Amino acid sequence: MVRLILDSSTGSYPVIIGSSLNRELRAVVTRLDPTGVAIVTDSNVRPWAVKVAKTIKRAGLKTAIHVVPVGERSKSMSQLHEVLAFLERQRIDRGGCVIAVGGGRVGDLAGFAAAVWQRGVRLVTVPTNLLAMVDSSIGGKTGINGTRSKNAIGAFWQPSAVVSDLACLETLPAADYRDAFAEVVKYAVAMDRGLFDLLQKERPRLLAADRAMLERVVFRCVAAKALIVAKDEREKGPRAILNYGHTAGHALEAATGFRISHGRAVAFGMRVAARIALSMDLCSKRLVESQDALLTAYGLPDKAPRVDPSRLLSAIPRDKKARRGKVAWVLPRRLGHADFGHAVPSALVRRIVTRALA
């Protein structure tokens, strides 16, 4: 087990990474001394949420579970309304606590509900998939989707704790497990060359879900994100580096009606961003080839989804980072280092995206 302390504008909070963390979770919630506990989960991981509820009840705390549908469409105004109604029924006051048990979608939805209920109640995140452990559970970004834009409605709301129990991953479908490595590769290419080398060297152990190796990888991703978030909590500058691969990736999700998985969309977005960087003489061909090879090795092949390029291209200017319709791209320069704030000619974006979808 490893434990990190993350700093934020509202205080510090622990991120605990390990296996069979029931005792640690119970201790975390007990220290918060909540007046009430409400668990939000989805139907896929409801059994794990039941375990969490039993763990908390052993501390003498009353709790209840609200289950949302599986999928990106759960991040909607209607589902937010359902969660808030649940918190009201459970009489969660300002001394209460919301526990998000699930992947990134549950964390985003439950976190946003915690941010706006009673103008903010405490949040504990229990990520149940690798993608959420390495990325979305850290940093305080919460939200739901707009009708045409991903994560367009939200708030920055830091958790009181994050408890990442690697035992959750044993029941994760193989496709979902591999999907998460898009975000891991993102950290490696954009921020951590050592992680890139580790992913190459230890691929067999990681694909076999070796817990000791996973603990190392999750720790490196969390530590990398923590350093960035500490400098730029509200994404006014350096935090944008964490969006590497997400500009075209989010546009692809929107263009497909969120039918493509987030990991595959980000992998697509990283391939697009690297080819844009190569065309602008910002990176080498070797970087593009190395990134492609690593993504493919982790089950994220270079296979374009069927989507009208014009729909994807029209979604890019709606990116949250856009200003007056102009997108500031995150582009790689060398393995382990990317820059943010690049202006890219629209003709070049059109050419690269169209080619990637061919």
C-alpha positions as CSV (number, residue, x, y, z in Angstrom):
1,M,0.0,0.0,0.0
2,V,1.2,3.5,-0.8
3,R,-0.3,6.8,0.4
4,L,0.1,10.2,-1.1
5,I,-1.0,13.6,0.3
6,L,-2.3,16.0,-2.3
7,D,-2.5,19.7,-1.8
8,S,-5.4,21.9,-3.0
9,S,-6.8,25.3,-2.3
10,T,-9.3,23.8,0.1
11,G,-6.7,21.7,2.0
12,S,-4.9,18.5,1.7
13,Y,-6.3,15.0,1.2
14,P,-5.0,11.5,1.0
15,V,-4.8,9.2,-2.0
16,I,-4.4,5.6,-0.8
17,I,-3.4,2.9,-3.4
18,G,-3.2,-0.8,-2.5
19,S,-5.2,-4.0,-2.2
20,S,-8.0,-5.0,0.3
21,L,-8.3,-1.5,1.7
22,N,-11.6,-1.9,3.7
23,R,-9.9,-1.0,7.0
24,E,-8.3,2.1,5.4
25,L,-11.6,3.2,3.9
26,R,-13.4,2.8,7.2
27,A,-10.7,4.9,8.9
28,V,-10.9,7.6,6.3
29,V,-14.7,8.0,6.6
30,T,-14.6,7.7,10.4
31,R,-12.1,10.6,10.6
32,L,-14.5,12.8,8.6
33,D,-17.2,12.1,11.3
34,P,-20.1,12.6,8.8
35,T,-23.6,13.3,9.9
36,G,-24.8,11.0,7.1
37,V,-23.3,9.0,4.2
38,A,-24.8,8.6,0.7
39,I,-23.2,6.2,-1.8
40,V,-23.6,6.8,-5.5
41,T,-22.7,3.9,-7.9
42,D,-23.8,2.3,-11.1
43,S,-25.4,-1.0,-11.8
44,N,-22.1,-2.7,-13.0
45,V,-20.3,-2.1,-9.7
46,R,-23.2,-2.2,-7.3
47,P,-21.8,-5.3,-5.6
48,W,-18.7,-3.4,-4.7
49,A,-20.8,-0.5,-3.4
50,V,-22.6,-2.9,-1.1
51,K,-19.2,-4.0,0.3
52,V,-18.3,-0.3,0.8
53,A,-21.7,0.2,2.6
54,K,-21.0,-2.8,4.9
55,T,-17.5,-1.5,5.7
56,I,-18.9,1.9,6.7
57,K,-21.7,0.4,8.7
58,R,-19.2,-1.4,10.9
59,A,-18.1,2.1,12.0
60,G,-21.6,2.7,13.2
61,L,-22.6,5.0,10.3
62,K,-25.9,4.8,8.5
63,T,-25.7,4.8,4.7
64,A,-27.8,4.3,1.6
65,I,-27.0,3.5,-2.0
66,H,-28.2,5.2,-5.2
67,V,-27.6,3.3,-8.5
68,V,-27.3,5.1,-11.8
69,P,-27.4,3.6,-15.3
70,V,-24.2,2.4,-16.9
71,G,-22.7,4.5,-19.6
72,E,-21.8,8.0,-20.7
73,R,-25.5,9.0,-20.9
74,S,-25.6,8.8,-17.1
75,K,-23.7,12.1,-17.0
76,S,-26.8,14.1,-17.8
77,M,-29.1,16.7,-16.2
78,S,-31.8,14.1,-15.6
79,Q,-29.4,11.8,-13.7
80,L,-28.0,14.8,-11.7
81,H,-31.5,15.6,-10.7
82,E,-32.0,12.0,-9.5
83,V,-28.8,12.0,-7.4
84,L,-29.8,15.3,-5.8
85,A,-33.2,14.0,-5.0
86,F,-31.6,11.0,-3.4
87,L,-29.4,13.2,-1.2
88,E,-32.5,15.2,-0.2
89,R,-34.3,12.0,0.7
90,Q,-31.4,10.8,2.8
91,R,-31.3,14.2,4.5
92,I,-27.7,14.8,3.8
93,D,-26.8,18.1,5.5
94,R,-23.6,20.1,5.3
95,G,-21.9,17.7,7.7
96,G,-22.7,14.8,5.4
97,C,-20.6,12.9,2.9
98,V,-21.0,11.5,-0.6
99,I,-19.1,8.4,-1.6
100,A,-18.6,7.8,-5.3
101,V,-18.1,4.1,-6.0
102,G,-17.4,3.5,-9.7
103,G,-15.4,4.7,-12.7
104,G,-15.0,8.1,-14.1
105,R,-18.6,8.7,-15.0
106,V,-19.8,7.9,-11.5
107,G,-17.1,10.0,-10.0
108,D,-17.9,13.0,-12.3
109,L,-21.6,12.8,-11.6
110,A,-21.4,12.2,-7.9
111,G,-18.7,14.7,-7.5
112,F,-20.7,17.4,-9.2
113,A,-23.7,16.5,-7.0
114,A,-21.6,16.8,-3.9
115,A,-20.3,20.2,-5.1
116,V,-23.7,21.7,-5.5
117,W,-25.8,20.0,-2.8
118,Q,-26.0,22.3,0.2
119,R,-23.4,24.4,-1.7
120,G,-20.9,21.7,-1.1
121,V,-20.6,18.5,1.0
122,R,-17.6,16.3,1.4
123,L,-16.7,13.7,-1.2
124,V,-14.8,10.4,-0.9
125,T,-14.0,8.7,-4.2
126,V,-13.6,5.0,-4.5
127,P,-12.5,4.4,-8.1
128,T,-13.3,0.9,-9.4
129,N,-11.5,0.8,-12.7
130,L,-7.9,1.6,-13.7
131,L,-8.8,4.7,-15.8
132,A,-10.4,6.4,-12.8
133,M,-7.6,5.4,-10.5
134,V,-4.9,7.0,-12.7
135,D,-6.8,10.0,-13.8
136,S,-10.4,11.1,-13.2
137,S,-10.5,10.5,-9.4
138,I,-7.6,13.0,-8.9
139,G,-7.7,16.7,-9.2
140,G,-11.3,17.8,-8.4
141,K,-12.8,18.1,-11.9
142,T,-16.4,17.1,-11.8
143,G,-19.3,17.5,-14.2
144,I,-21.8,16.2,-16.7
145,N,-22.2,16.5,-20.4
146,G,-24.1,19.1,-22.3
147,T,-26.3,18.2,-25.2
148,R,-23.4,18.5,-27.7
149,S,-20.3,18.9,-25.6
150,K,-18.5,16.5,-23.1
151,N,-18.1,17.7,-19.5
152,A,-19.5,21.2,-20.4
153,I,-21.4,21.6,-17.1
154,G,-19.4,21.1,-13.9
155,A,-17.4,22.4,-11.0
156,F,-14.0,22.1,-9.4
157,W,-14.6,20.2,-6.2
158,Q,-11.7,18.4,-4.4
159,P,-12.4,15.1,-2.6
160,S,-11.7,14.6,1.0
161,A,-10.0,11.3,0.2
162,V,-9.4,8.9,-2.7
163,V,-9.2,5.1,-1.9
164,S,-8.0,3.1,-4.9
165,D,-8.4,-0.6,-4.1
166,L,-6.6,-2.7,-6.8
167,A,-8.7,-5.7,-5.9
168,C,-11.5,-4.0,-7.9
169,L,-9.7,-4.7,-11.1
170,E,-10.0,-8.4,-10.8
171,T,-13.6,-8.3,-11.9
172,L,-13.0,-5.6,-14.6
173,P,-13.7,-6.9,-18.2
174,A,-10.5,-7.3,-20.2
175,A,-11.5,-4.7,-22.7
176,D,-12.3,-2.1,-20.1
177,Y,-9.0,-2.8,-18.3
178,R,-6.9,-2.3,-21.5
179,D,-8.9,0.7,-22.4
180,A,-7.5,2.5,-19.4
181,F,-4.0,2.3,-20.7
182,A,-4.7,5.2,-23.1
183,E,-4.6,7.5,-20.1
184,V,-1.5,5.8,-18.7
185,V,0.3,6.2,-22.1
186,K,-0.9,9.9,-22.1
187,Y,1.1,10.5,-18.9
188,A,4.1,8.6,-20.3
189,V,4.2,10.6,-23.6
190,A,3.3,14.0,-22.2
191,M,5.0,14.0,-18.8
192,D,7.0,10.9,-17.8
193,R,9.6,9.3,-20.0
194,G,10.5,6.8,-17.2
195,L,6.9,5.7,-17.2
196,F,7.1,5.1,-21.0
197,D,10.1,2.9,-20.5
198,L,8.4,1.0,-17.6
199,L,5.3,0.4,-19.8
200,Q,7.5,-1.1,-22.5
201,K,9.5,-3.2,-20.2
202,E,6.7,-4.5,-17.9
203,R,4.0,-5.0,-20.5
204,P,3.4,-8.7,-19.8
205,R,3.0,-8.1,-16.0
206,L,0.8,-5.1,-16.5
207,L,-1.5,-6.9,-19.0
208,A,-1.7,-9.7,-16.5
209,A,-2.8,-7.2,-13.9
210,D,0.1,-7.8,-11.6
211,R,-0.9,-5.9,-8.5
212,A,2.7,-4.9,-7.4
213,M,3.4,-3.5,-10.9
214,L,0.0,-1.8,-11.1
215,E,0.6,-0.1,-7.7
216,R,3.8,1.4,-9.2
217,V,2.0,2.6,-12.3
218,V,-1.0,4.1,-10.5
219,F,1.4,5.8,-8.1
220,R,3.4,7.4,-10.9
221,C,0.3,8.6,-12.7
222,V,-1.2,10.1,-9.5
223,A,2.1,11.7,-8.5
224,A,2.5,13.3,-12.0
225,K,-1.1,14.7,-11.9
226,A,-0.7,15.9,-8.3
227,L,2.3,18.0,-9.2
228,I,0.4,19.7,-12.1
229,V,-2.8,20.2,-10.2
230,A,-0.9,21.8,-7.3
231,K,0.5,24.4,-9.7
232,D,-2.8,25.0,-11.6
233,E,-5.8,23.7,-9.8
234,R,-8.4,25.5,-12.0
235,E,-6.8,24.8,-15.4
236,K,-5.7,28.3,-16.3
237,G,-2.3,27.2,-17.6
238,P,-0.1,24.2,-17.0
239,R,-2.9,21.8,-16.1
240,A,-3.9,21.8,-19.8
241,I,-1.1,19.4,-20.4
242,L,-3.3,16.7,-18.9
243,N,-5.6,17.1,-21.9
244,Y,-3.1,15.6,-24.3
245,G,-5.1,13.5,-26.7
246,H,-8.4,14.8,-25.4
247,T,-9.1,17.6,-28.0
248,A,-9.7,15.2,-30.9
249,G,-10.7,12.4,-28.4
250,H,-13.6,14.4,-26.9
251,A,-14.7,15.5,-30.3
252,L,-14.8,11.8,-31.4
253,E,-16.9,10.9,-28.4
254,A,-19.4,13.7,-29.2
255,A,-19.4,12.9,-32.9
256,T,-20.3,9.2,-32.2
257,G,-22.9,10.0,-29.6
258,F,-20.6,8.8,-26.8
259,R,-20.8,5.3,-28.2
260,I,-17.0,4.9,-28.3
261,S,-15.1,4.2,-25.1
262,H,-13.2,7.1,-23.5
263,G,-9.9,5.2,-23.7
264,R,-10.2,4.4,-27.4
265,A,-11.2,8.0,-28.1
266,V,-8.1,9.4,-26.2
267,A,-5.9,6.9,-28.0
268,F,-7.3,8.2,-31.3
269,G,-6.8,11.8,-30.1
270,M,-3.1,11.1,-29.2
271,R,-2.4,9.7,-32.6
272,V,-4.0,12.8,-34.2
273,A,-2.1,15.2,-31.9
274,A,1.3,13.4,-32.6
275,R,0.7,13.6,-36.3
276,I,-0.1,17.3,-36.1
277,A,3.1,17.8,-34.1
278,L,5.1,15.9,-36.7
279,S,3.6,18.0,-39.6
280,M,4.5,21.2,-37.7
281,D,8.1,19.9,-37.1
282,L,7.5,19.9,-33.4
283,C,8.4,16.2,-32.8
284,S,10.2,13.3,-34.6
285,K,8.7,10.5,-36.6
286,R,10.3,8.2,-34.0
287,L,8.0,9.6,-31.3
288,V,4.9,9.0,-33.5
289,E,6.0,5.5,-34.2
290,S,6.9,4.7,-30.6
291,Q,3.6,6.1,-29.3
292,D,1.6,4.1,-31.9
293,A,3.5,0.9,-31.0
294,L,2.9,1.3,-27.3
295,L,-0.8,2.0,-27.8
296,T,-1.2,-1.0,-30.0
297,A,0.7,-3.2,-27.6
298,Y,-1.8,-2.4,-24.9
299,G,-4.8,-3.3,-27.0
300,L,-5.5,0.2,-28.5
301,P,-5.0,-0.5,-32.2
302,D,-4.9,2.1,-35.0
303,K,-8.4,1.3,-36.2
304,A,-10.5,4.3,-37.0
305,P,-14.2,4.2,-36.0
306,R,-16.9,4.9,-38.6
307,V,-17.8,8.5,-38.3
308,D,-18.3,11.4,-40.6
309,P,-15.1,13.5,-40.5
310,S,-17.2,16.7,-40.7
311,R,-19.1,15.8,-37.5
312,L,-15.9,15.3,-35.6
313,L,-14.3,18.5,-37.0
314,S,-17.3,20.6,-36.1
315,A,-17.1,19.3,-32.5
316,I,-13.5,20.4,-32.0
317,P,-14.2,24.1,-31.7
318,R,-16.6,23.3,-28.9
319,D,-13.7,22.0,-26.8
320,K,-13.7,23.4,-23.3
321,K,-10.3,24.9,-23.8
322,A,-11.3,26.8,-26.9
323,R,-11.5,30.6,-26.9
324,R,-13.6,32.3,-29.5
325,G,-13.7,29.0,-31.4
326,K,-9.9,28.7,-31.4
327,V,-8.5,25.6,-29.8
328,A,-5.2,25.6,-27.9
329,W,-3.7,22.1,-28.7
330,V,-1.5,20.0,-26.5
331,L,1.3,18.6,-28.7
332,P,4.2,16.3,-27.9
333,R,7.8,17.5,-28.4
334,R,9.7,14.5,-27.2
335,L,8.9,11.4,-25.2
336,G,8.0,12.5,-21.7
337,H,7.4,16.1,-22.7
338,A,4.5,18.0,-24.3
339,D,3.6,21.7,-24.7
340,F,0.2,23.3,-24.4
341,G,-1.3,26.3,-26.1
342,H,-0.5,25.5,-29.7
343,A,-2.5,27.1,-32.5
344,V,-2.9,24.7,-35.3
345,P,-4.1,25.7,-38.8
346,S,-7.6,24.4,-39.4
347,A,-6.6,23.0,-42.8
348,L,-3.9,20.9,-41.1
349,V,-6.4,19.6,-38.5
350,R,-8.8,18.7,-41.3
351,R,-6.2,16.8,-43.3
352,I,-4.9,14.8,-40.3
353,V,-8.3,14.0,-38.9
354,T,-9.7,13.0,-42.3
355,R,-6.6,10.7,-42.9
356,A,-7.0,9.2,-39.4
357,L,-10.6,8.3,-40.1
358,A,-10.0,6.9,-43.6
